[in-house]
Amino acid sequence: MKNKIGIIGSGMVGKTLANGFSKHGYEVMLGTSDTNKYEELKNFTGGNVQIGTFEQTSKFGEIIVFAVKGTSVEKVLQLAGAENFKNKTVIDTTNPLADAAPIHGVLHFYTKSNSSLMEHLQQLLPNANFVKAFSCVGYSLMVNPSFNGFRPTMFICGNNTTAKDDVKTILEQFGWDVEDMGEIEAARAIEPLSILYCIPGLRENSWQHAFKLLKK
């Protein structure tokens, strides 16, 4: 299993996952475009995570976590350098959230129903191996969520079997049951789960929940 994790994005998702990977014994670099945040990020991660630019982080990571705002993905990829993603597993946590205000707790997407942000990313970086994960739960529950002994379900998809195996291993370490929904087109169904997840949070300030797939 690859041990070096490069996390592109220093918001709460990126910071939480950085601590999670570090906790589970991975070597981690957290990437930011704001050099003024270096000290804050070092403090947040307890000095256990390296801090770098997007380009340094994408070069460092044997596996890359893409954890940035959906509307900024193209700018971030330019800063990170497309060549640094070649043949790497890329965990895509992003959702195509529009800047418009929610209506009764329902967020807006800027993609159409027969497309997804991950498909767009794969087109931009055809030599990277994207796997959708961590996109349908809040950051506070991403690492070893506790639901009275029940393991919640993380839905993943992507075109590369080896990359999905990498991500399954990580998710199981992080306390998740994993459901592989197939190839990249399944991101069209997985990404909108973020809208459903956020409705109780935006309407009732209730965020401590996750999805569970039950099978007979």
Secondary structure, 3 states (H helix, E strand, C coil): CCCEEEEECCCHHHHHHHHHHHHCCCEEEEECCCHHHHHHHHHHCCCCCEEECHHHHHHHCCEEEECCCHHHHHHHHHHHCHHHHCCCEEEECCCCECCCCCECCECCECCCCCCCHHHHHHHHCCCCEEEECCCCCCHHHCCCCCECCECCEEEEECCCHHHHHHHHHHHHHCCCEEEECCCHHHHHHHCCHHHHHHHHHHHHCCCCCCCCCCCC
